[in-house]
């Protein structure tokens, strides 16, 4: 499923530095910079509450309203305060409809492996090349019934139409194994119905 493009109204900013950024955050805004396609960087401020909701999804695509002009951007980097868990700054890269971009896309497991086994991620994302306006939310892979020793590699994961795998095809994604000290359950023997003598 492709991402929804969210409209966000931004304000141009002319003051820079830590003090100016701190004042913006007090006002409920996040400083950000827009760059790419050989354009001069544009410094803007974004509404923090709305961005907090939008940033819950990776690779968010935004349609910015900058003084009445529309600009399509991809969230490239989010800098957070490690202690306060607040967003300090956002880097936005200019994209155009039909343009291809390379993005890390999360992998989601469905189903359950064979009883007694555990399915573990060796890597949780794959690098794909996709259209900027058609970035998938996630890649889904089923582990239903997979037995001990089963492995799923990048090349085995179904990609959405138009997406190209950039990660190495032999990248191990999921490994199924029986935890040490345990054995996978075997079928119970049929009960002996012979009457006691």
TORDODREN-868403 format. One line per field, with one value per residue: residue number from 0; residue in three letters; x negated, y, z of N, C-alpha, C in turn. Coordinates in Angstrom, 2 decimals. Each point is the difference from the previous one (the first is absolute). Example, Ala and Ser with C-alpha at 12.3 -4.5 7.8 and 13.67 -1.06 7.14 Angstrom:
REM TORDODREN-868403
k <- 0_1
r <- ALA_SER
n_u <- -13.19_0.35
n_v <- -5.69_1.05
n_w <- 7.80_-0.72
ca_u <- 0.89_-0.82
ca_v <- 1.19_1.19
ca_w <- 0.00_0.06
c_u <- -0.90_0.77
c_v <- 1.20_1.09
c_w <- 0.00_0.73
***
This chain:
REM TORDODREN-868403
k <- 0_1_2_3_4_5_6_7_8_9_10_11_12_13_14_15_16_17_18_19_20_21_22_23_24_25_26_27_28_29_30_31_32_33_34_35_36_37_38_39_40_41_42_43_44_45_46_47_48_49_50_51_52_53_54_55_56_57_58_59_60_61_62_63_64_65_66_67_68_69_70_71_72_73_74_75_76_77_78_79_80_81_82_83_84_85_86_87_88_89_90_91_92_93_94_95_96_97_98_99_100_101_102_103_104_105_106_107_108_109_110_111_112_113_114_115_116_117_118_119_120_121_122_123_124_125_126_127_128_129_130_131_132_133_134_135_136_137_138_139_140_141_142_143_144_145_146_147_148_149_150_151_152_153_154_155_156_157_158_159_160_161_162_163_164_165_166_167_168_169_170_171_172_173_174_175_176_177_178_179_180_181_182_183_184_185_186_187_188_189_190_191_192_193_194_195_196
r <- UNK_UNK_UNK_UNK_UNK_UNK_UNK_UNK_UNK_UNK_UNK_UNK_UNK_UNK_UNK_UNK_UNK_UNK_UNK_UNK_UNK_UNK_UNK_UNK_UNK_UNK_UNK_UNK_UNK_UNK_UNK_UNK_UNK_UNK_UNK_UNK_UNK_UNK_UNK_UNK_UNK_UNK_UNK_UNK_UNK_UNK_UNK_UNK_UNK_UNK_UNK_UNK_UNK_UNK_UNK_UNK_UNK_UNK_UNK_UNK_UNK_UNK_UNK_UNK_UNK_UNK_UNK_UNK_UNK_UNK_UNK_UNK_UNK_UNK_UNK_UNK_UNK_UNK_UNK_UNK_UNK_UNK_UNK_UNK_UNK_UNK_UNK_UNK_UNK_UNK_UNK_UNK_UNK_UNK_UNK_UNK_UNK_UNK_UNK_UNK_UNK_UNK_UNK_UNK_UNK_UNK_UNK_UNK_UNK_UNK_UNK_UNK_UNK_UNK_UNK_UNK_UNK_UNK_UNK_UNK_UNK_UNK_UNK_UNK_UNK_UNK_UNK_UNK_UNK_UNK_UNK_UNK_UNK_UNK_UNK_UNK_UNK_UNK_UNK_UNK_UNK_UNK_UNK_UNK_UNK_UNK_UNK_UNK_UNK_UNK_UNK_UNK_UNK_UNK_UNK_UNK_UNK_UNK_UNK_UNK_UNK_UNK_UNK_UNK_UNK_UNK_UNK_UNK_UNK_UNK_UNK_UNK_UNK_UNK_UNK_UNK_UNK_UNK_UNK_UNK_UNK_UNK_UNK_UNK_UNK_UNK_UNK_UNK_UNK_UNK_UNK_UNK_UNK_UNK_UNK_UNK_UNK
n_u <- -0.85_0.22_-0.96_0.71_0.26_-0.61_1.00_-1.04_0.58_-1.02_-0.89_-0.34_-1.26_-0.26_0.37_-1.29_-0.55_-0.68_-0.26_-0.14_-0.75_-0.58_-0.02_-0.42_-0.80_-0.29_-0.06_-0.53_-1.19_-0.32_-1.27_-0.03_-0.66_0.28_-0.46_-0.85_-0.32_-1.14_1.05_0.14_-0.67_1.17_-0.07_0.66_1.20_0.11_1.31_-0.47_1.22_0.26_-1.21_0.30_1.18_-0.45_-0.85_1.19_0.15_-0.72_-1.00_0.39_1.00_-0.46_1.17_-1.11_0.69_-0.84_0.67_0.82_-1.29_0.38_-0.53_-0.27_0.00_-1.15_0.52_-1.15_0.10_0.13_-0.35_-0.21_0.50_-1.17_0.07_0.34_-0.57_-0.52_0.73_-1.30_-0.07_0.50_-0.60_0.35_0.20_-0.26_1.25_0.03_1.25_-0.04_-0.58_-1.13_0.26_-1.09_0.76_-0.21_0.48_0.83_-0.42_1.14_-0.12_0.55_0.98_-0.04_-1.26_-0.61_0.94_-0.46_0.25_-1.06_0.71_-1.26_0.09_-0.63_0.93_0.33_-0.94_0.53_-1.10_0.98_0.12_0.71_1.19_-0.42_0.96_-0.78_-0.49_-0.28_1.09_0.07_-0.89_0.88_-0.43_0.50_0.07_1.25_-0.14_-0.82_-0.84_-0.56_-0.83_1.29_-0.30_0.19_-0.34_-0.71_-0.67_0.38_-0.23_1.32_-0.38_0.43_0.98_-1.03_0.00_-1.22_-0.46_-0.46_0.58_-1.08_0.22_-1.27_0.41_-0.45_1.28_0.43_-0.28_0.37_0.07_-0.42_0.55_-1.23_-0.26_0.60_0.95_0.10_1.27_0.16_0.58_1.01_-0.51_0.56_1.04_-0.57_0.85_-1.12_1.06_-0.08_-1.01
n_v <- -1.20_0.90_0.87_0.51_0.94_0.43_0.87_0.82_0.94_0.58_0.45_0.99_-0.34_1.09_-0.51_-0.09_-1.17_-0.42_1.29_0.25_-1.11_0.39_1.24_-0.54_-0.83_1.10_0.50_-1.22_0.45_-0.64_0.38_0.35_-0.80_0.64_-1.11_0.06_-0.80_0.22_-0.06_1.28_-0.31_-0.48_0.99_-1.00_0.26_-1.15_-0.20_0.09_0.38_0.69_0.52_0.16_0.30_0.87_0.33_-0.41_0.47_-1.04_0.74_0.89_0.04_1.24_0.61_0.74_0.80_0.54_0.83_-1.05_-0.33_-0.97_-0.76_-1.00_-0.58_-0.59_-0.50_0.67_0.92_-0.66_1.18_-0.91_0.67_-0.59_1.13_1.05_-0.78_1.23_0.32_0.03_-0.87_0.41_-0.97_0.83_-1.01_0.89_-0.39_-0.72_0.17_-1.34_0.79_-0.69_-0.59_0.01_-0.94_0.03_-1.22_0.16_-1.11_-0.58_-0.75_-0.98_-0.52_-1.32_-0.07_-1.13_-0.64_0.77_0.68_0.75_1.01_0.23_1.34_-0.17_0.47_1.22_0.43_0.37_0.22_0.84_-0.13_1.08_0.17_1.24_0.03_-1.09_0.58_-1.31_-0.20_-1.24_-0.96_-0.85_-0.82_-1.11_-0.33_-0.01_-0.79_1.04_-0.98_-0.68_1.03_0.33_0.54_1.29_0.12_1.09_-0.85_-0.59_1.25_-0.13_0.67_1.22_0.13_-0.09_-0.74_0.48_-1.24_0.84_-0.44_-0.61_-0.69_-0.33_1.25_-0.54_-0.28_-1.25_-0.39_-1.25_-0.05_-1.18_0.62_0.36_-1.29_0.36_-0.89_0.08_0.26_-1.26_-0.64_0.11_-1.12_-0.87_0.28_-0.80_-0.55_-0.74_-0.71_0.47_-0.87
n_w <- 0.00_-0.92_0.26_0.97_-0.89_1.08_0.03_-0.02_0.74_-0.64_0.84_-0.81_0.27_0.70_1.19_0.28_0.26_1.09_0.21_-1.30_-0.08_1.15_-0.49_-1.14_0.67_0.69_-1.24_0.22_-0.38_-1.12_0.23_-1.28_-0.82_-1.13_-0.59_-1.03_-1.04_0.66_0.81_0.24_1.12_0.37_0.89_0.62_0.50_0.67_-0.08_1.27_0.39_-1.11_0.08_1.29_-0.52_-0.91_0.97_0.41_-1.21_-0.35_-0.47_0.92_-0.87_-0.15_-0.08_-0.04_0.77_-0.91_0.78_0.01_0.10_-0.84_0.97_-0.83_1.23_0.20_1.13_0.02_0.94_1.16_0.50_0.95_1.03_0.28_0.71_-0.74_-0.95_-0.23_-1.07_-0.29_-1.03_-1.17_-0.69_-0.97_-0.84_-0.95_-0.29_-1.10_-0.41_0.14_0.91_-0.26_1.16_0.76_0.55_1.32_-0.28_1.03_0.63_-0.35_1.11_-0.73_0.73_0.19_0.43_-0.38_0.73_0.99_-1.14_-0.21_-0.49_-0.33_0.12_-1.14_-0.82_0.44_-0.86_-1.14_-0.71_-0.35_-1.31_0.31_-0.58_0.04_-0.90_-0.07_1.11_0.03_0.74_-0.52_0.21_-0.49_0.98_-0.53_1.30_-0.45_1.09_-0.07_-0.37_1.01_-0.09_-0.06_-1.17_0.19_-1.29_-0.17_-0.78_1.16_0.36_-0.04_-1.07_0.36_-0.86_-0.83_1.12_0.24_0.22_0.94_1.12_0.52_-1.14_0.34_0.26_1.14_-0.15_-0.16_1.24_-0.33_1.33_0.52_1.05_0.40_0.11_-1.15_-0.13_-1.30_0.33_0.37_-0.98_0.85_0.62_-0.83_0.76_0.89_-0.86_0.07_0.30_1.21_0.19
ca_u <- 0.85_-0.82_0.19_0.84_-0.78_0.64_-0.23_-0.44_-0.32_-1.23_-0.37_-1.42_-0.66_-1.15_-0.93_-0.65_-0.76_0.67_0.98_1.17_0.65_0.65_1.21_0.98_0.55_0.91_1.23_0.62_-0.49_-1.26_-0.80_-0.28_-0.63_0.37_-1.09_0.03_0.18_-0.81_0.63_-0.55_0.75_1.08_0.20_1.41_0.42_1.13_0.80_-0.55_1.00_0.34_-1.16_-0.14_0.89_-0.44_-1.32_0.14_-0.20_-1.31_-0.02_1.19_0.03_0.82_0.26_-0.11_0.54_-0.94_0.55_0.89_-0.66_-0.08_-1.31_0.00_-1.27_-0.15_-0.71_-1.28_-0.66_0.66_-0.93_0.75_-0.74_-0.02_0.51_1.36_0.80_0.71_-0.63_-0.74_-0.19_0.36_-0.53_0.97_-0.62_0.94_0.26_0.95_0.82_-0.64_-1.42_-0.37_-0.82_-0.39_0.47_0.07_1.40_0.11_0.56_0.99_0.25_1.36_0.08_-0.80_-0.86_0.34_-0.03_-1.28_-1.07_0.07_-0.41_-0.68_-0.50_-1.43_0.07_1.40_0.34_-0.69_-0.16_0.69_0.15_1.42_0.43_0.09_1.39_0.58_-0.82_0.87_-0.03_-0.83_-0.02_0.57_-0.49_0.64_-0.86_0.94_-0.40_-1.42_-0.61_-1.36_-0.99_0.50_-0.50_0.58_-0.97_0.58_0.49_1.23_1.10_0.77_-0.06_1.11_-0.25_-0.85_-1.09_-1.22_-0.80_-1.37_-0.75_-0.52_1.06_-0.21_0.10_0.89_1.03_0.62_-0.60_0.88_-0.77_0.49_-0.86_-0.94_0.50_1.35_0.17_1.32_0.89_0.31_1.38_0.17_0.38_1.41_0.18_0.16_1.36_0.10_0.50_-0.94_0.25
ca_v <- 1.20_1.21_0.99_1.17_1.24_0.90_1.42_0.71_1.41_0.35_1.41_0.27_0.57_0.84_0.00_-1.30_-0.19_-0.76_0.84_0.13_-1.32_-0.22_0.82_-0.64_-1.18_0.49_0.41_-1.18_-0.16_-0.73_0.52_-0.98_0.53_-0.70_0.09_-1.01_0.39_1.18_1.23_0.58_-0.45_0.87_-0.23_0.15_-0.57_-0.91_-0.17_-1.17_-1.02_-0.72_-0.77_-1.13_-1.06_-0.46_-0.65_-1.37_-0.86_0.20_0.51_0.81_0.94_1.15_1.03_1.23_1.27_1.05_1.27_-0.26_-0.84_-1.40_-0.64_-1.39_-0.33_-1.26_0.17_-0.69_-0.21_0.62_0.07_0.07_0.14_-1.35_-0.03_0.53_-0.68_0.94_0.19_1.26_0.51_-0.96_0.22_-0.37_0.01_0.27_-1.09_0.30_-1.14_-0.84_-0.14_-1.18_0.25_-1.20_0.11_-1.20_-0.33_-1.01_-1.32_-0.42_-1.44_-0.47_-1.44_-0.60_-1.10_-1.30_0.03_-0.27_0.76_1.46_0.70_1.24_0.87_0.27_1.41_0.40_0.87_-0.21_1.20_-0.13_1.18_0.11_1.36_0.80_0.12_-1.34_-0.77_-0.90_0.15_-1.09_-1.23_-1.06_-1.35_-1.01_-1.06_-1.05_-1.41_-0.22_-0.88_0.28_0.08_0.77_1.37_0.83_0.99_1.19_-0.31_-0.79_0.84_0.60_1.46_0.61_0.29_1.16_0.10_-0.74_-0.30_0.52_-0.85_-1.23_-1.02_-1.10_0.49_-0.80_0.83_-0.73_-1.29_-0.78_-1.01_-0.48_0.53_-0.97_-0.74_-0.47_-0.70_0.23_-1.09_-1.02_-0.48_-0.95_-1.33_-0.36_-0.70_-1.46_-0.31_-1.40_-0.07_-0.55_-1.42
ca_w <- 0.00_-0.11_1.06_-0.23_-0.01_0.94_-0.21_1.21_-0.23_0.72_0.01_-0.26_1.19_-0.35_1.12_0.13_1.24_1.06_0.69_-0.87_-0.07_1.29_0.02_-0.90_0.66_1.04_-0.70_-0.60_-1.37_-0.15_-1.11_-1.04_-1.21_-1.24_-0.98_-1.05_-1.40_-0.31_0.47_1.22_1.18_0.48_1.42_0.35_1.29_-0.17_1.22_0.68_0.32_-1.25_-0.44_0.91_-0.50_-1.32_0.09_0.49_-1.17_-0.63_-1.38_-0.23_-1.13_0.36_-0.99_0.78_-0.50_0.38_-0.52_-1.12_-1.01_0.41_-0.16_0.45_0.66_0.74_1.27_-0.16_1.29_1.15_1.13_1.26_1.25_0.57_1.37_0.07_-1.02_-0.85_-1.30_-0.01_-1.36_-1.05_-1.35_-1.03_-1.32_-1.09_-0.93_-1.07_-0.38_-1.00_0.31_0.79_1.19_0.75_1.39_0.82_0.28_1.06_-0.32_1.00_-0.02_0.30_0.20_1.07_-0.44_0.55_1.46_0.63_-0.65_0.06_-1.22_0.38_-1.06_-0.10_-0.38_0.08_-1.12_-1.28_-0.82_-1.28_-0.86_-0.34_-0.31_1.23_0.44_0.10_0.94_0.78_1.45_0.52_-0.77_0.83_-0.32_0.84_0.55_0.40_-0.11_-0.29_0.98_0.46_-1.07_-1.15_-0.11_-1.07_-0.45_-0.63_-1.34_0.08_0.49_-1.10_0.00_-0.73_-1.41_-0.27_0.97_-0.33_1.18_-0.03_0.94_-0.61_-0.05_0.95_1.38_0.85_0.63_1.11_0.31_0.88_0.71_1.29_1.06_0.56_1.16_-0.27_-1.26_-0.59_0.40_-0.99_0.14_1.10_-0.48_0.19_1.29_-0.06_0.45_0.38_1.38_0.95_0.29
c_u <- -0.88_0.35_0.97_-0.90_0.75_-0.36_-0.36_-0.32_-1.21_-0.23_-1.48_-0.61_-1.27_-1.02_-0.54_-0.76_0.83_1.08_1.28_0.77_0.76_1.31_1.10_0.67_0.97_1.35_0.70_-0.39_-1.33_-0.79_-0.32_-0.70_0.40_-1.14_0.17_0.27_-0.73_0.59_-0.72_0.81_1.04_0.26_1.44_0.24_1.29_0.79_-0.37_1.05_0.34_-1.17_-0.22_0.86_-0.53_-1.31_0.07_-0.21_-1.35_0.18_1.23_-0.19_0.97_0.17_0.05_0.64_-0.92_0.46_0.85_-0.60_-0.14_-1.39_0.06_-1.36_0.10_-0.75_-1.27_-0.67_0.74_-0.99_0.81_-0.94_0.04_0.59_1.46_0.95_0.85_-0.76_-0.67_-0.10_0.37_-0.64_1.02_-0.67_1.09_0.16_1.03_0.78_-0.69_-1.48_-0.23_-0.89_-0.36_0.36_-0.07_1.47_0.04_0.65_0.91_0.27_1.48_-0.03_-0.87_-0.82_0.42_-0.10_-1.36_-1.17_0.22_-0.47_-0.56_-0.40_-1.53_-0.18_1.48_0.43_-0.75_-0.06_0.63_-0.13_1.44_0.31_0.25_1.43_0.69_-0.84_0.91_-0.15_-0.95_0.03_0.49_-0.50_0.64_-1.02_0.84_-0.55_-1.46_-0.66_-1.42_-0.98_0.45_-0.55_0.71_-1.01_0.71_0.63_1.32_1.21_0.67_0.00_1.22_-0.40_-0.84_-1.18_-1.17_-0.80_-1.42_-0.88_-0.49_1.09_-0.15_-0.01_0.98_0.97_0.58_-0.64_0.92_-0.84_0.70_-0.94_-0.90_0.59_1.41_0.01_1.39_0.90_0.24_1.42_0.07_0.39_1.47_0.14_0.23_1.37_0.16_0.46_-1.03_0.38_0.50
c_v <- 1.24_0.99_1.10_1.23_1.03_1.45_0.67_1.44_0.37_1.51_0.13_0.59_0.72_0.06_-1.41_-0.08_-0.69_0.81_0.13_-1.31_-0.29_0.78_-0.61_-1.17_0.38_0.38_-1.18_-0.21_-0.75_0.63_-1.13_0.69_-0.88_0.17_-1.09_0.58_1.30_1.31_0.52_-0.51_1.03_-0.37_0.32_-0.49_-0.77_-0.10_-1.31_-1.08_-0.82_-0.87_-1.21_-1.18_-0.58_-0.78_-1.40_-1.00_0.32_0.55_0.82_0.94_1.12_0.92_1.32_1.18_1.10_1.30_-0.21_-0.85_-1.42_-0.57_-1.40_-0.34_-1.37_0.30_-0.85_-0.31_0.76_-0.02_0.22_0.22_-1.37_-0.10_0.43_-0.65_0.96_0.15_1.37_0.61_-1.10_0.42_-0.54_0.09_0.15_-1.24_0.45_-1.25_-0.75_-0.22_-1.24_0.42_-1.34_0.20_-1.36_-0.24_-1.14_-1.28_-0.42_-1.50_-0.28_-1.52_-0.47_-1.14_-1.28_0.03_-0.39_0.74_1.50_0.57_1.35_0.79_0.05_1.44_0.38_0.93_-0.45_1.32_-0.24_1.29_0.00_1.43_0.75_0.09_-1.35_-0.89_-0.91_0.25_-1.03_-1.15_-1.11_-1.36_-0.99_-1.04_-1.22_-1.40_-0.25_-0.78_0.43_-0.02_0.78_1.42_0.71_1.08_1.14_-0.31_-0.74_0.83_0.70_1.52_0.56_0.30_1.26_0.15_-0.87_-0.20_0.52_-0.78_-1.24_-1.08_-1.11_0.46_-0.85_0.93_-0.68_-1.38_-0.73_-1.09_-0.41_0.55_-1.09_-0.67_-0.51_-0.74_0.29_-1.17_-0.98_-0.48_-1.03_-1.37_-0.28_-0.71_-1.49_-0.36_-1.45_-0.11_-0.65_-1.43_-0.16
c_w <- 0.00_1.10_-0.43_0.02_0.83_-0.27_1.33_-0.38_0.87_-0.05_-0.30_1.27_-0.42_1.13_0.22_1.32_1.06_0.70_-0.79_-0.08_1.28_0.07_-0.88_0.70_1.12_-0.63_-0.69_-1.45_0.01_-1.15_-0.99_-1.17_-1.18_-0.99_-1.06_-1.37_-0.34_0.47_1.25_1.20_0.43_1.46_0.37_1.42_-0.23_1.31_0.69_0.27_-1.24_-0.45_0.91_-0.44_-1.31_0.07_0.60_-1.14_-0.63_-1.42_-0.34_-1.19_0.36_-1.20_0.78_-0.71_0.54_-0.64_-1.24_-1.11_0.54_-0.27_0.60_0.60_0.67_1.29_-0.06_1.33_1.09_1.17_1.28_1.17_0.69_1.40_0.08_-1.00_-0.82_-1.31_-0.01_-1.40_-0.99_-1.31_-1.00_-1.36_-1.07_-0.87_-1.03_-0.35_-1.13_0.25_0.85_1.17_0.63_1.46_0.69_0.35_1.02_-0.49_1.15_-0.16_0.27_0.17_1.15_-0.57_0.73_1.53_0.56_-0.62_0.20_-1.33_0.40_-1.24_0.06_-0.48_-0.07_-1.12_-1.25_-0.74_-1.36_-0.80_-0.48_-0.42_1.30_0.53_0.18_0.92_0.82_1.50_0.61_-0.97_0.92_-0.46_0.99_0.46_0.38_-0.25_-0.29_1.13_0.34_-1.18_-1.22_0.04_-1.15_-0.33_-0.74_-1.36_-0.01_0.43_-1.18_0.13_-0.74_-1.44_-0.15_0.95_-0.43_1.28_-0.19_0.98_-0.74_0.03_1.04_1.46_0.78_0.72_1.24_0.12_0.98_0.67_1.28_1.07_0.57_1.24_-0.19_-1.33_-0.53_0.36_-1.13_0.27_1.12_-0.56_0.26_1.34_-0.21_0.56_0.37_1.44_0.91_0.32_1.42
***
